Amino acid sequence: MTTDLTTRPAKTAAGTAALMTALLAACTAFQLNASMLSPALVTMARELHTDETNTGLSQTVFFTASAMFSLFLPRYSDIVGRKRVLRWMLVLMAAGTVLAALAPNIAVLDIARAVQGVSGPVVQISLLMLRSEITDPKRFGTLMGVVAAVNGGIAGVDALAGGWLAGHHGFRSVFWVIAVVAVLAAVLVQVYCPESRPSAGTPMDWAGVVPLVLSVAALLLAVDEAEKLGAANWPYASGLLVVACAAFAVFWRTEKRGSDPLVRIADLRRRATWAPLLTTLLTLMGVFATVNGVLMSFVQNDRAGFGMGATSASVVFLTPFALVGWLVGPFTGRLAPVLGYRRVLRAGLAGSAVVIAFMALVGVHSLPVMITCTVLLGLTYAGVANIVLNLLGVVLAPKDHPGFLPGLISAAFGLGAGLSFAVLSAVQVTGSPEGSGSTSGYVTAMLTGAVVVVAAFAASFLIPRPEGAEVTP
């Protein structure tokens, strides 16, 4: 059983560099699965003789599977070994990627994407491994910031590379590149990562895993259906909500009776659990679709917006957004233990709300202002708020049950992103229907996002101070 932070000897610089190389390779492999395929969806649809709706569904399959595995694999890694679980996650990811590269039709591709989804908690397990190995809070915060920054994209290069590969060599080339990275990452993890099992000997609560996974899966699928707005099958979505509630009731009952529960009910009632989950959910609801949905729709609208093409819009807006977050993340991780995780988070949330409101009121009338606002949002959200929310899942988790909160935080990211599209897209379409030259829907949607981020800012005051993770003056 691994010793705790107070007794584990400090790692040498070479040992830390080797560990970080392995963890960054693992996180990069996952992030390529998440973002490199988006520009290739059109090519994928053509080469598999299907439509973009079906290839888009393959993305939904991947993210839903990622959320499901994130619910329990971090806790499972506490028990059987984080290195062991991370290595096998990468091996299965590589196998799923090869299957995707060879997929003869969309059905096989969907199965392959589901297999790839086992890699969902790569970032969370990587952060937990760092927590076990690095004793100094400032150094630990910096390295966590580096790892978490990868989760926001590889400086925007991943999406651009995916589009170039698909355009020149077909969509299968994208999967082959990801497979090579996944295999390399598995080897590096095997060679350079130490093992840690803080809950060795504890039985895994599989009876609790099943209803929790079913509940969250049904909820995510209901949100995904709601995103279709007028084309949504509302009876189906309502049925999914009923299933989600019933499964969660079973989960709650199971956890109350279990001797070694996946999630202890007492932990769920702690502010250290539900406050960061609520803040994460609201933050993603306010920001995610604002950038990836409303903004991108507006700048490509040739009547209400700036009439940009999809590729140029991605280069001008999404790439700088991701690049700034990627560069700022390590500094956020460094400052959070010194200035306080909650203080840094609130600064990021307050800045994000102001920037989104400025986008709505001024940016819609000026392309340079909108570009500047997007870069600033990359700083305040991608580089600050997003990083701290990921880190809070690690530093606020109970010391004797460290894997459960990072998994729940990961699921909250996915649910918040889905709700963001469901809510903000509905507001946008209502005020600025397709073919309309009105900006009112876009403005209202952005302002709605800003209000939700303000709610996240308010919720952040409920988050307790992480004990032992900050440098006392």
Disulfide bonds with the S-S distance in Angstrom:
none
